[in-house]
């Protein structure tokens, strides 16, 4: 999927990918990853915490999840939102990624960026968002997205710089 020109001008991301995946049962998951090579020039990561309500989605439930993943950290902490627009329900899971470090909180992501700027002269970063309409129960949908994240996480460094 391609974002329209106005959205791209607002985001100011260096690169992004947005894809829809469908499993054998017909359940879908949307992957959105956006990368900013530099966050020094007024272009920085836009949090779903702000963008989703602007699109008419209301948060019904917010929480943090710790997901076991392959790799040296053994787990990542992510944001999980249950959102609603009219009668549609979706589960949205997202986190920020900076030089191989997964960060859930917006403030923590800014602190990580400043730390990297000082120590490594780097301000690059990304956001990874996975979402799906609720299929079955909210927990069924969350579990399916967690499985997708566990598959995706080990290959992120192929696409995002460490």
DSSP file (Angstrom, degrees, kcal/mol; ACC not computed):
  #  RESIDUE AA STRUCTURE BP1 BP2  ACC     N-H-->O    O-->H-N    N-H-->O    O-->H-N    TCO  KAPPA ALPHA  PHI   PSI    X-CA   Y-CA   Z-CA
    1    1 A X              0   0    0      0, 0.0     2,-0.5     0, 0.0    17,-0.4   0.000 360.0 360.0 360.0 142.5    0.0    0.0    0.0
    2    2 A X        -     0   0    0     15,-0.1     2,-0.2     0, 0.0    15,-0.0  -0.920 360.0-132.3-110.8 130.7    1.2    3.5   -0.8
    3    3 A X        -     0   0    0     -2,-0.5    15,-0.0     1,-0.1     5,-0.0  -0.527  33.5-104.0 -76.5 147.8    0.5    6.4    1.5
    4    4 A X     >  -     0   0    0     -2,-0.2     4,-2.3     1,-0.1     3,-0.3  -0.268  30.7-105.2 -73.1 163.4   -0.8    9.6   -0.2
    5    5 A X  H  > S+     0   0    0      1,-0.2     4,-2.3     2,-0.2     5,-0.2   0.833 117.8  53.9 -59.2 -38.1    1.5   12.6   -0.8
    6    6 A X  H  > S+     0   0    0      2,-0.2     4,-1.8     1,-0.2    -1,-0.2   0.915 109.9  47.1 -65.5 -42.8    0.0   14.7    2.0
    7    7 A X  H  > S+     0   0    0     -3,-0.3     4,-2.8     1,-0.2     5,-0.2   0.919 111.6  51.4 -63.9 -43.7    0.5   12.0    4.6
    8    8 A X  H  X S+     0   0    0     -4,-2.3     4,-2.4     1,-0.2     5,-0.4   0.889 108.4  51.4 -61.8 -39.7    4.1   11.5    3.4
    9    9 A X  H  < S+     0   0    0     -4,-2.3    -1,-0.2    -5,-0.2    -2,-0.2   0.885 113.1  45.8 -64.0 -37.9    4.8   15.2    3.6
   10   10 A X  H  < S+     0   0    0     -4,-1.8    -2,-0.2    -5,-0.2    -1,-0.2   0.918 114.9  45.8 -70.9 -43.7    3.5   15.2    7.2
   11   11 A X  H  < S-     0   0    0     -4,-2.8    -2,-0.2    -5,-0.1    33,-0.2   0.893  80.3-164.2 -67.7 -41.1    5.4   12.1    8.3
   12   12 A X     <  +     0   0    0     -4,-2.4     2,-0.1    -5,-0.2    -3,-0.1   0.797  26.9 165.0  57.2  31.2    8.7   13.2    6.7
   13   13 A X        -     0   0    0     -5,-0.4    23,-0.2     1,-0.1    -1,-0.2  -0.483  43.1-137.7 -75.5 148.5    9.9    9.6    7.1
   14   14 A X  S    S-     0   0    0     21,-2.0     2,-0.3     1,-0.3    22,-0.2   0.848  84.0 -13.2 -71.6 -35.3   13.0    8.5    5.1
   15   15 A X  E     -A   35   0A   0     20,-1.7    20,-3.1     2,-0.0     2,-0.3  -0.979  66.2-179.4-160.7 158.4   11.4    5.3    4.2
   16   16 A X  E     -A   34   0A   0     -2,-0.3     2,-0.4    18,-0.2    18,-0.2  -0.984  13.4-152.9-156.4 162.9    8.4    3.1    5.1
   17   17 A X  E     -A   33   0A   0     16,-2.6    16,-2.5    -2,-0.3     2,-0.4  -0.993   8.5-177.1-139.0 139.2    6.6   -0.1    4.3
   18   18 A X  E     +A   32   0A   0    -17,-0.4     2,-0.3    -2,-0.4    14,-0.2  -0.962  17.4 162.0-137.3 118.6    2.9   -0.8    4.7
   19   19 A X  E     -A   31   0A   0     12,-2.4    12,-3.1    -2,-0.4     2,-0.5  -0.967  31.1-139.6-138.7 151.7    1.7   -4.3    3.9
   20   20 A X  E     -A   30   0A   0     -2,-0.3     2,-0.4    10,-0.2    10,-0.2  -0.952  19.2-166.0-110.9 129.3   -1.3   -6.5    4.6
   21   21 A X  E     -A   29   0A   0      8,-3.2     8,-2.5    -2,-0.5     2,-0.4  -0.921   1.8-163.1-114.7 141.3   -0.7  -10.1    5.4
   22   22 A X  E     -A   28   0A   0     -2,-0.4     6,-0.2     6,-0.2     2,-0.1  -0.989   9.3-147.4-126.1 129.4   -3.5  -12.8    5.4
   23   23 A X    >   -     0   0    0      4,-2.6     3,-2.0    -2,-0.4     6,-0.0  -0.271  38.4 -89.6 -86.8 179.1   -3.1  -16.2    7.1
   24   24 A X  T 3  S+     0   0    0      1,-0.3    -1,-0.1     2,-0.1    -2,-0.0   0.738 126.7  56.0 -61.6 -24.8   -4.7  -19.5    5.9
   25   25 A X  T 3  S-     0   0    0      2,-0.1    -1,-0.3     1,-0.0     3,-0.1   0.488 119.6-108.5 -86.0  -3.6   -7.7  -18.8    8.0
   26   26 A X  S <  S+     0   0    0     -3,-2.0     2,-0.3     1,-0.3    -2,-0.1   0.484  72.0 140.8  90.0   2.9   -8.3  -15.5    6.3
   27   27 A X        -     0   0    0    108,-0.0    -4,-2.6   105,-0.0    -1,-0.3  -0.622  39.3-146.6 -79.6 137.8   -7.3  -13.3    9.3
   28   28 A X  E     -A   22   0A   0     -2,-0.3     2,-0.4    -6,-0.2    -6,-0.2  -0.709  16.1-169.2-108.4 157.1   -5.4  -10.2    8.3
   29   29 A X  E     -A   21   0A   0     -8,-2.5    -8,-3.2    -2,-0.3     2,-0.5  -0.991  13.8-145.0-139.8 135.2   -2.6   -8.3    9.9
   30   30 A X  E     -AB  20 131A   0    101,-3.4   101,-2.1    -2,-0.4     2,-0.5  -0.873  10.0-160.2-101.2 131.4   -1.3   -4.9    8.8
   31   31 A X  E     +AB  19 130A   0    -12,-3.1   -12,-2.4    -2,-0.5     2,-0.4  -0.953  11.5 177.3-109.5 127.5    2.4   -4.1    9.1
   32   32 A X  E     +AB  18 129A   0     97,-2.7    97,-2.9    -2,-0.5     2,-0.4  -0.987   3.3 170.9-128.5 121.1    3.5   -0.5    9.1
   33   33 A X  E     -AB  17 128A   0    -16,-2.5   -16,-2.6    -2,-0.4     2,-0.4  -0.999   6.2-176.5-128.0 130.3    7.2    0.4    9.6
   34   34 A X  E     -AB  16 127A   0     93,-1.8    93,-2.0    -2,-0.4     2,-0.4  -0.983   7.1-160.0-127.0 141.5    8.6    3.9    9.1
   35   35 A X  E     -AB  15 126A   0    -20,-3.1   -21,-2.0    -2,-0.4   -20,-1.7  -0.965   6.6-161.9-125.2 135.2   12.2    4.8    9.4
   36   36 A X  E     - B   0 125A   0     89,-3.2    89,-2.0    -2,-0.4     3,-0.2  -0.975   5.2-162.5-115.1 118.2   13.7    8.3   10.0
   37   37 A X  S    S+     0   0    0     -2,-0.5    86,-0.5     1,-0.3     2,-0.3   0.840  84.1  13.6 -68.0 -32.6   17.4    8.5    9.0
   38   38 A X        -     0   0    0     85,-0.1    -1,-0.3    84,-0.1     3,-0.2  -0.989  54.0-170.3-144.8 134.8   17.7   11.7   11.1
   39   39 A X        +     0   0    0     -2,-0.3     3,-0.3    -3,-0.2    85,-0.1  -0.019  69.5  92.1-109.1  28.1   15.3   13.2   13.6
   40   40 A X  S    S+     0   0    0      1,-0.2    -1,-0.1     2,-0.1     4,-0.1   0.667  73.3  61.0 -94.9 -18.2   17.2   16.4   13.9
   41   41 A X  S    S-     0   0    0      2,-0.3    -1,-0.2    -3,-0.2     3,-0.1  -0.152 124.6 -79.6-109.0  39.6   15.4   18.6   11.3
   42   42 A X  S    S+     0   0    0     -3,-0.3     2,-0.7     1,-0.2    -2,-0.1   0.443 102.1 114.0  81.1  -2.2   11.8   18.7   12.6
   43   43 A X        +     0   0    0     -5,-0.1     2,-0.3   -31,-0.0    -2,-0.3  -0.907  39.9 146.1-103.5 113.5   11.1   15.2   11.2
   44   44 A X        -     0   0    0     -2,-0.7     2,-0.1   -33,-0.2    -5,-0.0  -0.911  52.4 -67.1-143.3 172.8   10.5   12.7   14.0
   45   45 A X        -     0   0    0     -2,-0.3     2,-0.6     1,-0.1    81,-0.0  -0.320  41.2-141.4 -65.9 133.8    8.4    9.7   14.7
   46   46 A X        -     0   0    0     -2,-0.1     2,-0.2   -35,-0.0    -1,-0.1  -0.867  18.8-135.2 -97.8 122.7    4.7   10.2   14.9
   47   47 A X    >>  -     0   0    0     -2,-0.6     4,-2.2     1,-0.1     3,-1.6  -0.549   8.6-136.5 -80.4 137.3    3.1    8.1   17.7
   48   48 A X  H 3> S+     0   0    0      1,-0.3     4,-2.1    -2,-0.2     5,-0.4   0.761 102.6  75.6 -58.8 -23.2   -0.1    6.1   17.1
   49   49 A X  H 34 S+     0   0    0      1,-0.2     4,-0.3     2,-0.2    -1,-0.3   0.837 110.9  25.8 -56.8 -31.9   -1.1    7.5   20.5
   50   50 A X  H <> S+     0   0    0     -3,-1.6     4,-1.1     2,-0.1    -2,-0.2   0.804 122.7  51.3 -98.5 -38.2   -1.7   10.8   18.7
   51   51 A X  H  X S+     0   0    0     -4,-2.2     4,-1.2     1,-0.2     6,-0.2   0.871 102.6  57.1 -73.2 -38.4   -2.4    9.7   15.1
   52   52 A X  H ><>S+     0   0    0     -4,-2.1     5,-2.2     1,-0.2     3,-0.7   0.937 107.6  46.4 -64.0 -47.3   -5.1    7.1   15.7
   53   53 A X  H >45S+     0   0    0     -5,-0.4     3,-1.7    -4,-0.3    -1,-0.2   0.873 108.3  58.0 -61.4 -33.5   -7.5    9.5   17.6
   54   54 A X  H 3<5S+     0   0    0     -4,-1.1    -1,-0.2     1,-0.3    -2,-0.2   0.796 104.0  53.5 -64.4 -26.3   -7.0   12.0   14.8
   55   55 A X  T <<5S-     0   0    0     -4,-1.2    -1,-0.3    -3,-0.7    -2,-0.2   0.322 128.9 -97.4 -89.2   7.1   -8.2    9.3   12.4
   56   56 A X  T < 5S+     0   0    0     -3,-1.7     2,-0.4     1,-0.3    30,-0.2   0.449  81.7 133.6  94.1   0.6  -11.4    8.8   14.4
   57   57 A X      < -     0   0    0     -5,-2.2     2,-0.5    -6,-0.2    -1,-0.3  -0.724  42.0-152.8 -87.4 131.6  -10.3    5.8   16.3
   58   58 A X  E     -C   84   0A   0     26,-3.1    26,-2.3    -2,-0.4     2,-0.4  -0.883  17.1-122.6-104.4 131.6  -11.0    5.8   20.1
   59   59 A X  E     +C   83   0A   0     -2,-0.5    24,-0.3    24,-0.2     3,-0.1  -0.584  30.5 174.3 -72.0 128.8   -8.8    3.9   22.5
   60   60 A X  E    S+     0   0A   0     22,-3.6     2,-0.3     1,-0.4    23,-0.2   0.762  71.0   7.4 -98.9 -38.3  -10.9    1.5   24.5
   61   61 A X  E     -C   82   0A   0     21,-1.5    21,-2.7     2,-0.0    -1,-0.4  -0.992  62.4-171.4-148.1 136.4   -8.0   -0.2   26.4
   62   62 A X  E     +C   81   0A   0     -2,-0.3     2,-0.3    19,-0.2    19,-0.2  -0.988  19.7 144.5-129.1 141.8   -4.3    0.5   26.6
   63   63 A X  E     -C   80   0A   0     17,-2.1    17,-3.1    -2,-0.4     2,-0.4  -0.976  42.4-109.1-161.1 169.4   -1.6   -1.7   28.1
   64   64 A X  E     -C   79   0A   0     -2,-0.3     2,-0.4    15,-0.2    15,-0.2  -0.885  28.2-162.2-106.1 140.8    2.0   -2.8   27.8
   65   65 A X  E     -C   78   0A   0     13,-2.2    13,-2.7    -2,-0.4     2,-0.6  -0.946  12.1-146.2-119.4 143.5    2.9   -6.4   26.8
   66   66 A X  E     -C   77   0A   0     -2,-0.4     2,-0.5    11,-0.2    11,-0.2  -0.961  21.4-165.0-107.0 121.2    6.2   -8.1   27.2
   67   67 A X  E     -C   76   0A   0      9,-3.2     9,-2.1    -2,-0.6     2,-0.2  -0.917  18.6-128.0-112.2 123.5    6.7  -10.5   24.3
   68   68 A X  E     +C   75   0A   0     -2,-0.5     7,-0.3     7,-0.2     2,-0.3  -0.525  39.3 172.1 -66.8 132.0    9.4  -13.2   24.3
   69   69 A X        -     0   0    0      5,-1.4     2,-0.1    -2,-0.2     5,-0.1  -0.930  36.3 -96.3-137.3 161.3   11.6  -12.9   21.2
   70   70 A X  S    S+     0   0    0     80,-0.3     3,-0.2    -2,-0.3     2,-0.2  -0.432  79.4  60.2 -70.7 152.9   14.7  -14.5   19.9
   71   71 A X  S    S-     0   0    0      1,-0.2     3,-0.4    -2,-0.1    -2,-0.1  -0.564 100.0 -52.6 119.6 178.9   17.9  -12.6   20.5
   72   72 A X  S    S+     0   0    0      1,-0.2    -1,-0.2    -2,-0.2    -2,-0.0   0.786 127.9  51.6 -65.5 -29.7   20.1  -11.3   23.3
   73   73 A X  S    S-     0   0    0     -3,-0.2    -1,-0.2     1,-0.1    -2,-0.1   0.809  87.4-151.2 -79.1 -28.2   17.3   -9.4   25.1
   74   74 A X        +     0   0    0     -3,-0.4    -5,-1.4    -5,-0.1     2,-0.3   0.184  69.3  27.3  79.4 -18.8   14.9  -12.4   25.2
   75   75 A X  E     -C   68   0A   0     -7,-0.3     2,-0.3    -5,-0.1    -7,-0.2  -0.983  62.9-146.9-163.3 160.5   11.9  -10.1   25.2
   76   76 A X  E     -C   67   0A   0     -9,-2.1    -9,-3.2    -2,-0.3     2,-0.5  -0.971  16.8-134.3-130.4 150.4   10.6   -6.7   24.1
   77   77 A X  E     +C   66   0A   0     -2,-0.3     2,-0.3   -11,-0.2   -11,-0.2  -0.911  32.4 175.4-105.0 131.9    8.0   -4.5   25.7
   78   78 A X  E     -C   65   0A   0    -13,-2.7   -13,-2.2    -2,-0.5     2,-0.4  -0.823  32.2-107.1-131.8 165.8    5.4   -3.0   23.4
   79   79 A X  E     -CD  64  94A   0     15,-2.8    15,-2.0    -2,-0.3     2,-0.4  -0.801  29.4-164.3 -93.4 137.6    2.2   -0.9   23.5
   80   80 A X  E     -CD  63  93A   0    -17,-3.1   -17,-2.1    -2,-0.4     2,-0.4  -0.991   7.9-176.8-125.5 126.3   -1.1   -2.7   22.9
   81   81 A X  E     -CD  62  92A   0     11,-3.2    11,-2.8    -2,-0.4     2,-0.6  -0.960  19.9-155.5-121.9 137.4   -4.2   -0.7   22.1
   82   82 A X  E     -CD  61  91A   0    -21,-2.7   -22,-3.6    -2,-0.4   -21,-1.5  -0.974  30.4-176.2-102.8 121.0   -7.8   -1.9   21.6
   83   83 A X  E     -CD  59  90A   0      7,-2.7     7,-2.2    -2,-0.6     2,-0.4  -0.839  13.8-158.3-122.3 157.3   -9.4    0.8   19.5
   84   84 A X  E     +CD  58  89A   0    -26,-2.3   -26,-3.1    -2,-0.3     2,-0.4  -0.996  12.8 178.7-138.1 140.1  -12.9    1.4   18.1
   85   85 A X  E >  S- D   0  88A   0      3,-2.0     3,-2.5    -2,-0.4     2,-0.3  -0.950  76.1 -42.6-138.3 117.6  -14.3    3.4   15.3
   86   86 A X  T 3  S-     0   0    0     -2,-0.4   -30,-0.0     1,-0.3     0, 0.0  -0.497 126.1 -27.6  55.8-119.4  -18.1    3.1   14.9
   87   87 A X  T 3  S+     0   0    0     -2,-0.3     2,-0.4    -3,-0.1    -1,-0.3   0.330 114.1 109.3-104.7   6.9  -18.6   -0.6   15.5
   88   88 A X  E <   -D   85   0A   0     -3,-2.5    -3,-2.0    45,-0.0     2,-0.4  -0.683  49.6-164.0 -86.6 134.4  -15.2   -1.7   14.2
   89   89 A X  E     +D   84   0A   0     -2,-0.4    45,-2.3    -5,-0.2     2,-0.3  -0.943   9.5 178.4-115.6 140.1  -12.7   -3.0   16.8
   90   90 A X  E     -DE  83 133A   0     -7,-2.2    -7,-2.7    -2,-0.4     2,-0.5  -0.983  24.2-138.8-137.1 150.3   -8.9   -3.3   16.1
   91   91 A X  E     -DE  82 132A   0     41,-2.6    41,-2.0    -2,-0.3     2,-0.4  -0.942  22.8-170.6-103.7 130.5   -5.9   -4.4   18.1
   92   92 A X  E     -DE  81 131A   0    -11,-2.8   -11,-3.2    -2,-0.5     2,-0.4  -0.989   5.4-175.9-124.5 126.3   -2.9   -2.2   17.5
   93   93 A X  E     +DE  80 130A   0     37,-3.2    37,-3.1    -2,-0.4     2,-0.3  -0.985  16.1 160.2-121.2 131.4    0.6   -3.2   18.8
   94   94 A X  E     +DE  79 129A   0    -15,-2.0   -15,-2.8    -2,-0.4     2,-0.3  -0.985  14.5 169.9-149.1 159.6    3.5   -0.8   18.3
   95   95 A X  E     - E   0 128A   0     33,-1.9    33,-2.7    -2,-0.3     2,-0.3  -0.960  31.8-110.4-157.1 168.4    7.0    0.1   19.6
   96   96 A X  E     -FE 103 127A   0      7,-3.3     7,-3.0    -2,-0.3     2,-0.4  -0.793  23.9-155.0-104.8 148.5    9.9    2.3   18.6
   97   97 A X  E     +FE 102 126A   0     29,-2.6    29,-2.3    -2,-0.3     2,-0.4  -0.989  15.2 172.7-129.0 125.5   13.2    0.9   17.4
   98   98 A X  E >  S-F  101   0A   0      3,-2.4     3,-1.7    -2,-0.4    27,-0.1  -0.941  71.8 -27.8-137.8 114.0   16.5    2.7   17.7
   99   99 A X  T 3  S-     0   0    0     -2,-0.4    63,-0.2    62,-0.4     3,-0.1   0.887 127.6 -44.2  49.3  47.8   19.9    1.1   16.8
  100  100 A X  T 3  S+     0   0    0     61,-0.5     2,-0.5     1,-0.2    -1,-0.3   0.452 113.6 118.5  82.7   0.9   18.6   -2.3   17.6
  101  101 A X  E <   -F   98   0A   0     -3,-1.7    -3,-2.4     2,-0.0     2,-0.4  -0.891  54.9-145.7-105.7 125.6   16.9   -1.3   20.9
  102  102 A X  E     -F   97   0A   0     -2,-0.5     2,-0.4    -5,-0.2    -5,-0.2  -0.769  20.6-177.6 -88.6 131.2   13.1   -1.8   21.2
  103  103 A X  E     -F   96   0A   0     -7,-3.0    -7,-3.3    -2,-0.4     6,-0.0  -0.997  17.7-167.9-133.3 130.8   11.4    0.9   23.3
  104  104 A X        +     0   0    0     -2,-0.4     2,-0.1    -9,-0.2   -25,-0.1   0.925  64.6  71.8 -84.0 -47.3    7.7    1.0   24.1
  105  105 A X  S  > S-     0   0    0      1,-0.1     4,-2.1   -27,-0.1     5,-0.1  -0.419  70.2-138.1 -82.7 145.2    7.3    4.6   25.5
  106  106 A X  H  > S+     0   0    0      2,-0.2     4,-1.9     1,-0.2     5,-0.1   0.921 107.7  46.3 -61.2 -46.3    7.3    7.8   23.6
  107  107 A X  H  > S+     0   0    0      1,-0.2     4,-2.5     2,-0.2    -1,-0.2   0.918 111.7  51.3 -64.4 -43.2    9.4    9.6   26.2
  108  108 A X  H  > S+     0   0    0      1,-0.2     4,-2.5     2,-0.2    -1,-0.2   0.862 107.6  53.8 -61.6 -35.3   11.8    6.6   26.5
  109  109 A X  H  X S+     0   0    0     -4,-2.1     4,-2.1     2,-0.2    -1,-0.2   0.898 109.0  48.5 -65.9 -40.0   12.2    6.7   22.7
  110  110 A X  H  X S+     0   0    0     -4,-1.9     4,-2.4     2,-0.2    -2,-0.2   0.910 111.4  49.7 -65.1 -41.8   13.2   10.4   22.9
  111  111 A X  H  X S+     0   0    0     -4,-2.5     4,-2.6     1,-0.2    -2,-0.2   0.917 110.6  50.1 -62.8 -42.8   15.6    9.7   25.7
  112  112 A X  H  X S+     0   0    0     -4,-2.5     4,-2.5     2,-0.2    -1,-0.2   0.889 110.0  51.3 -61.5 -39.7   17.2    6.9   23.7
  113  113 A X  H  X S+     0   0    0     -4,-2.1     4,-2.4     2,-0.2    -2,-0.2   0.926 111.2  46.5 -64.2 -45.1   17.5    9.2   20.7
  114  114 A X  H  X S+     0   0    0     -4,-2.4     4,-2.3     2,-0.2     5,-0.2   0.922 112.3  50.9 -63.5 -44.0   19.2   11.9   22.7
  115  115 A X  H  X S+     0   0    0     -4,-2.6     4,-2.9     1,-0.2     5,-0.3   0.922 112.4  46.4 -58.6 -45.4   21.5    9.3   24.3
  116  116 A X  H  X>S+     0   0    0     -4,-2.5     4,-2.6     1,-0.2     6,-1.4   0.865 109.7  54.7 -66.4 -36.1   22.4    7.9   20.8
  117  117 A X  H  X5S+     0   0    0     -4,-2.4     4,-0.8     4,-0.3    -2,-0.2   0.920 115.3  39.0 -62.2 -42.9   22.9   11.5   19.5
  118  118 A X  H  <5S+     0   0    0     -4,-2.3    -2,-0.2    -5,-0.1    -1,-0.2   0.932 127.1  32.3 -72.9 -47.3   25.5   12.2   22.2
  119  119 A X  H  <5S+     0   0    0     -4,-2.9    -3,-0.2    -5,-0.2    -2,-0.2   0.816 137.9  16.4 -84.0 -31.5   27.2    8.8   22.3
  120  120 A X  H  <5S-     0   0    0     -4,-2.6    -3,-0.2    -5,-0.3    -2,-0.1   0.429  91.7-121.6-123.2  -2.5   27.0    7.7   18.7
  121  121 A X  S  <<S+     0   0    0     -4,-0.8     2,-0.4    -5,-0.7    -4,-0.3   0.884  73.9 125.8  56.5  39.7   26.2   10.9   16.7
  122  122 A X        +     0   0    0     -6,-1.4    -1,-0.2    -9,-0.2    -2,-0.2  -0.989  34.8 169.3-130.8 137.5   23.0    9.1   15.5
  123  123 A X        +     0   0    0    -86,-0.5   -84,-0.1    -2,-0.4   -85,-0.1   0.138  38.3 129.9-128.2  18.0   19.4   10.1   15.7
  124  124 A X        +     0   0    0    -87,-0.2     2,-0.3   -86,-0.2   -87,-0.2  -0.356  26.7 151.6 -72.8 155.8   17.9    7.5   13.4
  125  125 A X  E     -B   36   0A   0    -89,-2.0   -89,-3.2   -27,-0.1     2,-0.3  -0.981  24.8-148.4-172.4 170.0   14.9    5.5   14.5
  126  126 A X  E     -BE  35  97A   0    -29,-2.3   -29,-2.6    -2,-0.3     2,-0.4  -0.933  10.2-137.6-144.5 164.0   11.8    3.7   13.5
  127  127 A X  E     -BE  34  96A   0    -93,-2.0   -93,-1.8    -2,-0.3     2,-0.5  -0.991  13.5-161.1-123.3 138.7    8.3    2.8   14.5
  128  128 A X  E     +BE  33  95A   0    -33,-2.7   -33,-1.9    -2,-0.4     2,-0.4  -0.986  13.1 178.2-120.1 124.2    6.9   -0.7   14.0
  129  129 A X  E     -BE  32  94A   0    -97,-2.9   -97,-2.7    -2,-0.5     2,-0.4  -0.993   8.3-175.9-130.4 128.6    3.1   -1.0   14.2
  130  130 A X  E     +BE  31  93A   0    -37,-3.1   -37,-3.2    -2,-0.4     2,-0.3  -0.987  15.1 170.4-122.1 131.7    1.1   -4.2   13.7
  131  131 A X  E     +BE  30  92A   0   -101,-2.1  -101,-3.4    -2,-0.4     2,-0.3  -0.955  11.0 176.5-142.4 159.7   -2.7   -4.1   13.6
  132  132 A X  E     - E   0  91A   0    -41,-2.0   -41,-2.6    -2,-0.3  -103,-0.1  -0.970  36.3-105.4-159.4 142.9   -5.7   -6.2   12.9
  133  133 A X  E     - E   0  90A   0     -2,-0.3   -43,-0.3   -43,-0.2     2,-0.3  -0.446  58.0 -91.4 -61.2 147.2   -9.4   -6.1   13.0
  134  134 A X        -     0   0    0    -45,-2.3     2,-0.4    -2,-0.1   -45,-0.2  -0.480  48.3-176.6 -66.1 126.5  -10.7   -8.2   15.9
  135  135 A X        -     0   0    0      2,-0.4     2,-0.5    -2,-0.3     6,-0.0  -0.987  65.2 -20.0-127.4 117.9  -11.3  -11.7   14.7
  136  136 A X  S    S-     0   0    0     -2,-0.4     2,-0.2     4,-0.1    -2,-0.0  -0.764 128.1 -10.7  80.6-128.1  -12.8  -14.1   17.3
  137  137 A X     >  -     0   0    0     -2,-0.5     4,-2.2     1,-0.1    -2,-0.4  -0.564  69.4-110.3 -98.3 167.7  -12.0  -12.5   20.7
  138  138 A X  H  > S+     0   0    0      1,-0.2     4,-2.7     2,-0.2     5,-0.2   0.904 122.2  51.3 -60.1 -41.2   -9.7   -9.6   21.5
  139  139 A X  H  > S+     0   0    0      2,-0.2     4,-2.9     1,-0.2    -1,-0.2   0.894 107.2  52.4 -65.6 -39.4   -7.3  -12.1   23.1
  140  140 A X  H  > S+     0   0    0      2,-0.2     4,-2.1     1,-0.2    -1,-0.2   0.930 112.7  45.5 -58.6 -45.2   -7.3  -14.4   20.0
  141  141 A X  H  X S+     0   0    0     -4,-2.2     4,-2.3     2,-0.2    -2,-0.2   0.918 113.2  49.2 -66.4 -43.9   -6.4  -11.4   17.9
  142  142 A X  H  X S+     0   0    0     -4,-2.7     4,-2.6     1,-0.2    -2,-0.2   0.927 110.7  50.7 -60.6 -45.4   -3.7  -10.2   20.3
  143  143 A X  H  X S+     0   0    0     -4,-2.9     4,-2.1     1,-0.2    -1,-0.2   0.895 109.8  50.5 -60.7 -40.7   -2.2  -13.7   20.4
  144  144 A X  H  X S+     0   0    0     -4,-2.1     4,-1.8     2,-0.2    -1,-0.2   0.915 112.1  46.9 -63.6 -43.1   -2.1  -13.9   16.6
  145  145 A X  H  X S+     0   0    0     -4,-2.3     4,-2.5     2,-0.2    -2,-0.2   0.875 109.1  54.3 -67.5 -37.1   -0.4  -10.6   16.4
  146  146 A X  H  X S+     0   0    0     -4,-2.6     4,-2.4     2,-0.2    -1,-0.2   0.916 107.9  50.5 -61.7 -42.9    2.1  -11.6   19.1
  147  147 A X  H  X S+     0   0    0     -4,-2.1     4,-1.4     2,-0.2    -1,-0.2   0.889 109.8  50.5 -60.6 -39.8    3.0  -14.7   17.1
  148  148 A X  H  X S+     0   0    0     -4,-1.8     4,-2.5     2,-0.2    -2,-0.2   0.915 110.0  49.8 -63.4 -43.6    3.5  -12.5   14.0
  149  149 A X  H  X S+     0   0    0     -4,-2.5     4,-3.1     1,-0.2    -2,-0.2   0.896 106.8  54.9 -63.0 -40.4    5.8  -10.2   16.0
  150  150 A X  H  X S+     0   0    0     -4,-2.4     4,-0.5     1,-0.2   -80,-0.3   0.831 112.3  44.0 -63.8 -30.9    7.8  -13.2   17.2
  151  151 A X  H  < S+     0   0    0     -4,-1.4     4,-0.3    -3,-0.2    -2,-0.2   0.877 118.3  44.2 -76.1 -40.4    8.3  -14.2   13.6
  152  152 A X  H >X S+     0   0    0     -4,-2.5     3,-1.7     1,-0.2     4,-0.5   0.883  98.1  71.3 -72.5 -41.3    9.1  -10.6   12.5
  153  153 A X  H >< S+     0   0    0     -4,-3.1     3,-1.4     1,-0.3     4,-0.4   0.831  90.7  56.1 -53.4 -45.2   11.5   -9.5   15.3
  154  154 A X  T 3< S+     0   0    0     -4,-0.5    -1,-0.3     1,-0.3     3,-0.2   0.747 110.7  46.0 -63.3 -20.2   14.5  -11.6   14.4
  155  155 A X  T X> S+     0   0    0     -3,-1.7     3,-1.5    -4,-0.3     4,-0.6   0.456  83.3  94.6-101.1   0.8   14.7  -10.2   10.9
  156  156 A X  H XX S+     0   0    0     -3,-1.4     4,-2.7    -4,-0.5     3,-1.6   0.880  78.1  61.1 -58.1 -38.3   14.2   -6.5   11.8
  157  157 A X  H 34 S+     0   0    0     -4,-0.4    -1,-0.3     1,-0.3     5,-0.2   0.697  93.5  66.0 -66.8 -15.0   18.0   -5.9   11.8
  158  158 A X  H <4 S+     0   0    0     -3,-1.5    -1,-0.3     1,-0.1    -2,-0.2   0.821 117.7  24.4 -67.1 -31.2   18.1   -6.9    8.1
  159  159 A X  H << S+     0   0    0     -3,-1.6     2,-0.4    -4,-0.6    -2,-0.2   0.648 121.3  54.8-110.5 -21.7   16.0   -3.8    7.4
  160  160 A X  S  < S-     0   0    0     -4,-2.7    -1,-0.2   -34,-0.0     2,-0.1  -0.955  87.0-113.5-118.4 134.3   16.8   -1.4   10.3
  161  161 A X              0   0    0     -2,-0.4   -61,-0.5     1,-0.1   -62,-0.4  -0.368 360.0 360.0 -68.7 141.8   20.4   -0.4   11.2
  162  162 A X              0   0    0    -63,-0.2    -1,-0.1    -5,-0.2   -64,-0.0   0.424 360.0 360.0 -84.8 360.0   21.7   -1.6   14.6
